Amino acid sequence: MKASDKSREAGAPRLLILGGTAEARDLAAALAARGGFAVSLSLAGRTRNPLAVEAPTRSGGFGGVDGLEAYLKTERIDALIDATHPFAATMSHHAHEAARRAGVPLLALLRPEWQRQPRDVWTDATDIPEAVARLGPAPRRVLVALGRNEVRALEAAPQHAYLVRSIDPVDPPLAVPEVRYIEARGPFAEADEHALLTAHRIDAILSKNSGGEATYGKIEAARALGIEVIMVARPPRPPVETVESVDQVLGWLERRLHHSSPARRGV
């Protein structure tokens, strides 16, 4: 039996992963290789060409808390894994409430935050509008690594020259006098980031504290060059049991599902 078929075994616990992150893809791959679970992955649909995953995938929202609760009940989901982006706070809150209502165990898989290191020049911001304001009134050359859905805030500070990097195009273009766009998907190596920052004479970076290795290269390059990083803090998340690795998720699933009664599945 192929690994991809094992997850469809009759009577296997049914898992829903809320994804869109490398951690979600890694978890889906680990579960496919392990077998013994029926796994589906939900993507928000914000990225036009998401990377392939080893699980049946649905794209688009559920229609809020009520829609997700209905899905959990209709599909007889046995466990919900929130592996969304650290800044997908709305989805995480919806997952928390929907799982509570449906009586479905919920676990969050959340990568650790980046921590300030010696020689880092960080300015903290609570949200993206504050981060843009902290660039100050004088014109600067700014690498924007926020994702295309948040960059409209840059229009409040049109005096700066922006280099906007995103996976998908920014459409419509920003209403600022000086802006260039790069469409690219990480990981980004430190050496390449160093070259990018130098070539464009960047003197500030707007970044979310997303954590992880794929986009940390810009932080390392900024440290080496003494460039200021205006770091947007993560939004508050609901009080959910949280782990940081795929292995920890697998252990949690073994404890919660394989060693528990299958009564919820009607077995």
N, C-alpha and C positions, 0 to 999 in steps of 0.2 A: 504493500500500500504506500502511495506517495505521501510525503509530508503534508502537501496541500490538501490531501483527501482525509487525513486523520482528523482534522478539526471538524469534519462533517459527520463523524460517527454518530449513529443514533443514540440518543440519550445523553450525549455529551453536554456538560454545562454550557450555557449560552452567555457569551460575553459581548458587550458593546464597548468599544474603545472610542472615545472622543479624541480625534487626532489632529493632524496638521503639523506635527513636529517630528524631528528625527527620532525622538524617544518612542513615539507612537509606532513609527515604521519598524524600529528595532524590536519593540514588544510584539507586533504582529508576526514578524519573522521568527522570533523565538517561540511563540506559541504554535506556529505552523510546523516548526521542526519538532517540537515536543509532542504534539498531538494530544488528543483527549479533551479538547475544547472546541466548541462551535463559535468562531470569532467573526464579528463584523466590525468594520471601521467606518466612522462617520467623519467627514470633512466638511468644514464650513463653506467651502466653495469659493473662497476669496482668491486663491491662486488658480490661474487659468490652466496650467499644465502641471498638476501635482506629480510628485515622484510615485512610481509604482510601488504597491505594497502587496504583501502575501496574505491578503484576506479580502473577502467580498466587501466592496466599498459603496457607500452612499454619499452623495454630495448635496449640500444645502442644509438649511436649518430645519428644526422640528416644529417651529411655530410657538416658541416660548416654552415656559414651564409645563403648561397643560399638554402641549403637543409631545414633549419628551416623556412626560408621565404616561401618556396614552401609548406611546411606542414601547416603552419598557414593559407595560402590561400586555399589550397585544402580542409582542414578540417573545413574551415569557423570558425576559432577560434575567439571568441569575446573578450577574455582577456587572457593575458599571465602572470603567476605568477612565478617569479624566486625565488625558495626556495632552491637553491643549496647551497652547503657548502661554507662558507666564503672564502675558498681558491680555489674555482672553478672559477677563474677569467676569463679564456678563454670562458667558457660557458656563463658567465654573459655578456661579451662583445658581443658574438654572438647573445644572446637574445636581447640586446639593439638594435643592427643594424637590425636584422631580423624584430623585432617588428616595428621599424621605417619605414622600407621599405613596410611592409604589412599593415601599418596603424592600428595596433592592440595595444590597451592600455596595458602597461607593469607596473607591480608593483613588487618590490623586498621585500621579507620577509627575514630579516637578523637578527640573534640573536646578542645582544650587545657583544662587546669585554670584555674580562676579564680586570679588572683594578688592577694596582699594589696596594697592601695593606701594611700597616706597618708590618715590619719583613719579607716581601718578599725579597728574594735575586734573583733579575732578572738581566740578561744580555740581552740586546736587539740585535736582528739580523734582517736584512732586507730580508734575504732569507735563505734557508736551507744550501747551501754551506758555507755561512758566519757563520751560527750557529755552524756547525761542526768545522770550523776553530777556533771559540771562545772557544772550549774546551781546547785549548792550547796544547803544545808539550808533557807535562808530562802525563803518563798513568792515566786514570780515569775510574771509574765504572759508566756507563751511562745507564739510562733508556731512551729508544727511543720511543717516542709516536708521530710519524710523519705520520703513514700510510705506507703501504708496497710499494706504488708507488714512494716514495721519498727517500727510505733508501739507494739507491746506493751511495749517497753522502758520506756515512760513510766510504766507501773504500778509500777515500782520507786521512783518519786518522786511520790507522790500529793499532796504539799503544794502543787504548782504549779497555776496555772490555765492550761489548754492551749487553744489555737486550732489545730485540726488541719486542714490543707488537703490534699486528695487528689483524684485524678481519679474514683475509685470510692468508694463508701461504706465506712467502717470497720465491719465486721460480724464478730463482735458488737462493740458499743460498748466502749470502754475502761473498766476498773474503777477509775476515779479520780473524786473528788467533783466537780471543776469542769472541764468540757471542752465545747467547742463545735466543730462540724464545718462545713467549707466544702468543697463539691464543685466543683472548677474545674479547667480545663485551660489551661495557658499558651498563648501568651506573656502575661506580666504586665508592664505598663508601670510605670516607676518612680513616676510620679505616683499611680497607683492603689495601688501598694504603700505609698507614703507615707501615703495616706489610710487604708488598712487598719490599718497599724501605729499610727497616731495614734488612730483611733476605738476600737481595742481596748486602748489603753494598753500596748502590748507593750514589754517591757524586755529581751527576749532572743529570739533566733531559733536554732532547731536546724536545721542545713542540711547536706546532703552537698555535697562539692565536685564537683558534677556538670559544671560548665563550661557553655559555650554562652550564647546570648543570651536564650532564652525565659524563664528564671527568674532572670536576673541582676538584674531590677528590685528585688527585695527586698534584695539586697546593696547596691545604690546607695542605696536609701531608708534602710537601716540606717546607712550611712555619713553621710548627711545629718543623721540624727536622733541620732547617737551611741549607737546601740543595739548591744549585744554580739551577735556572731554566733559561735555555737559550731560550728566547721566540722569536719565529719567527713572525714578523709583517705580517698583512694581506696585500695581494697584492692590488693595486689600482683597484677600480671598476668603472663602467661607471656611468654617472650622471643620475640616475634613481630614481624616487620617491620610498622611502624606509620606511617600517614599521618594528616593532619589535615583533608583536604578531598576533596570528590567528584572534582575535577579530577585530584588525585594518584592516586586509585583508577583513573580512566579511563586515565591514562598507564601505570600498572602493568599493567593488563589488556592494553593494546596490546602492551606489551613481552613479557609472559609468555605470552599466548595467540595473538594474531594473527600474531606473528612466530616462533611455535614450531611444532614438528611436531604434527599432529593425531593422532598414533599412539594416544594414550590413548583417543580417542573411537571408535577402530575404523574410521576413515575410510581 
